[in-house]
Amino acid sequence: MNNAIAIASVCIKELYRRKDFYVLFVLSALLTIMAGSGSFFNDVNASRYLKELCLLLIWISALVIAVTTAARQIPAEREQRTIFPLLAKPVSRWELIFGKFLGCWFATGIALVMFYALLALVSGLHEHSWPLLNYFQAMWMQWVMLAIVVAMTILGSIVFAAPSSNSTIILVVVLGILFLGAYLHQLAQGMPQPSQTIATVIYFIIPHLEHFDLRVYVVNDLGLVSWRFIGEEFLLALTYTLFFLYAAWALFRRKALNT
Amino acid sequence: MNTDAPSNAGKKPILQIDNLCVEYRSRESKGGVKRAVNGLTLVVREGEVFGFLGPNGAGKTTTMNVLLGFTNASSGNAFLFGTNVREPIARQRIGYLPELTYYYKFLTAEELLRFYAKIFRIPKSETESRIDAVLKLVELDHARKRLIKTYSKGMQQRAGLAQALINNPDLLILDEPTSGLDPIGRMKVREIIQRLKNEGKTVFFSSHELGEVETICDRVAILNQGELKVEGRVTELVSQYQCNLEQLFLKVIGYQPAS
């Protein structure tokens, strides 16, 4: 664990010294402030709409940060050959993968905290209400969902060497799950065999990322989601994350690295 | 040929290679398999400076890759301090300097060393004094707070040497440590190896600079086409063959000068 934390800290250090990460972060933060502080004749619906827009922006930005940073970690280590002095030390390949995962996940966590803090501040000043627990639940669930995405991307980076192709594939898969995941079962009913069976199996296998989306609760002030549900989803996310990280390790552990 | 002197018999073997074979797929070879290393057996004992020689493609780097856990052996075994190289803990007491500098360029030398110190679990109380000592040794103390990407090639190579020494290793594996350096840089690296030798450290290094090897090394091994051709004490080999190391090297690899 010590090695994984050390690798994660270097990973975070790299991110905050990169300009592209800053640009995306600052741009999203500015848009959040601008959209969140908009006032349209004290119209409640317009205000909700803007909040929804801000949350969508946070979702997209966090997803892009998570996927693009995780996709380049291991390929960059190999391409820049920094992996050699690192693995020449008492570091196992599992620790490398887990460290990279932790680094990317914490980095997205830091970005999420900043985004939600800005949103809460701006909309709080505007609406004079502070539903902080709602924001916390939405943020936590999004962060937990991003753990699955980061683990999936790291697995993808072992399979596809080019970060751009990996990022594209993962983004398509994630967006596909987010938009179609909930309806796949219903869609399967109208399909001929064997497509129906395949679609049904996929429905039961895929991580249902849409379950982690609590934006509607925040936008419509629907109150808190049960903590039991949050706990169950966390355990589910943990299972998927560990599965993807294990698969990444299984593929990577015997891979020859030639200097 | 093996001329491992009887005087070495009492010293502990630090690096041990038993009948090592490394094969990889190759379309150019018969049966689609090429043997990069063929039945290599070698012992390096405590306190020795061992030169690992051979022309390009002889199998030196492949052997080092196995020792460092980057590549898996097809058959045979390799041990560092009696532990199989497949175990990451085998690398706890070694320092490795790759041929070219591959370090995190977004870190300063100080940060890089702090990161590796953490990997080696060097206590925090000792870390700073170790960093001071190695940076002074490689004469990079003045540039410790500069990003590695701003270093010259020679400085990067010395930063590499510093990271290889951070854990005060008992065995140093150096892959062509002076390649690409100017004469002053080479001299500095040579002085450092000499100093380590005087401190009783074991050094295993590959080089094409045979004059340098003859000066520094206690023993050498010459590889050609994956097979060990000659192994022994430099002084004994030179007197036995009545020629210098360079001439011996050319003889062993079967080099025929153009008439």
Interface residues (C-beta under 8 A of the other chain):
Chain A: N2 N3 A6 S9 V10 K13 E14 R17 R18 Q80 R81 T82 I83 F84 P85 L86 L87 A88 K89 P90 V91 S92 E95 R254 A256 L257 N258 T259
Chain B: Y24 T61 T62 M64 N65 L68 G69 F70 T71 N72 P88 I89 A90 R91 Q92 I94 Y96 P98 E99 L100 Y102 Y103 Y104 K105 F106 L107 E111 F115 Y116 K118 I119 F120 R121 G160 Q163 A164 N167 I173 D175
